[in-house]
Every structure is written in C-alpha cells, then in structure tokens.
Amino acid sequence: MSNYIELAKKFRAKKSLGQNFLISKEIIEKIADYADNDDIILEIGSGLGFVTEKLIQKAKKVTAVELDESAAVILEKKFSGCSNFTLI
C-alpha cells in the first residue's frame, strides 16, 4: 500500500476544486469494507486513488470521475492494468 501522507504532500491540492485528500488508512479501510464483489461503484473526485485502490480490490466495477487532469494522469497510470476500473 502506498504511503498516503507522503504522496499527498507531494501533490499540490487545488483549492479551486475544493480538494482534500483522505489519508487515514483506518478510514479508507472502513469505507472499503462496505464494498462487495457484486457492487458497481461510482466514485466522484477520486483524487490520487487512495480509496479507489481498495474499492478496486473489492468491487465488481469502479468508475472514477476526476476533474483534475494531473490527478487523472496518476489514476490512469496507477490503475491501467485493472480490468474493473474506468476513469472519466
């Protein structure tokens, strides 16, 4: 698992998009615990993919919507090999 705090520190959050990054591994795990293998999830504002990473492991399909082009590039690279992931 990525070091969320270090990655979030390196990435410049855009205030105009209201970006805040969830970096608590415990909270990310609690959110992902709600996902089942037959779930189809729409994640709005996927950011750097901290929650996305866990959802992909548990859900049937994850569609991520990200307006920040630099974050979208990171998501695309990070999850390009995941057949149950789509980025918008």
N, C-alpha and C positions, 0 to 999 in steps of 0.2 A: 504494500500500500504506500502511496506517495506521502511525502512529508507535507501535509496540507499547509501548515503555517509558513514554511519556507517558500513554497510555490506561490502562495497568496501574497507574500511580502514582495516577491519579485515582479508580480503583475500589478500594473497600475490600474486601480479601480476607477471607473469613470463616474463621477458624481452626477453627470447629466443623465445617466442611465439608472441612477439610484443603486449602483452596485454595492453589495455587501457579500462577503464570502463566508459561508458556513464552514468552519474548520474543526469543529468538535467531533472527533471520531465517535464518541458515545452517541451524540445526537444523530449523526449520519447513520449509524447502525440502527438506532431506534426507528428512523424514518424507513430505512430499507426493510426492516422486519415486517412492515405492512405489505410488502410485495409478495405475490405468489407467482408460480411458474406459468399460470394461465392469464396473468394480468397484461393489459396493454396500457402503457403509461405515457402520458404527455407531460413533459417537464418544461415549464416555462422559465426561461432565464437560467440555463444550465451552468453558466459561468465557466469555471475551469474543470467541471466534471467530477467534483468530489462525491456528490450524491449520485450522479449518473453512473459512476463506476460500480457502485453497489447495486443499483437498480438493474443494470445490465446483467449482473450475475444471477439475479433472482427472477426477473420478469420475462414473459414471453417476448415482448417487444417494448422498446423505449424510443420515443420520438422526442428529440430535444429541440427547443426553439431558443436561439441565441441571436440577439441583435448586434452584439459587439463582435465586429469582424475579427479582431485579434484573438478573442476567446474562442470564436468559432474555428479558427485555424488550429488551435490547441486541441479542441474537441475532435476535429476531423482526424488529426494525426493520432491522437490517443486511442480512438475507438474505430479506426478504419477497418480493422480486421474482425469486428463484431457483427455478425450477421443479423442480430436482433436490434441494431441501432440505426436510427435515421436522424440526420441533422437538417434542420430547416433554419 
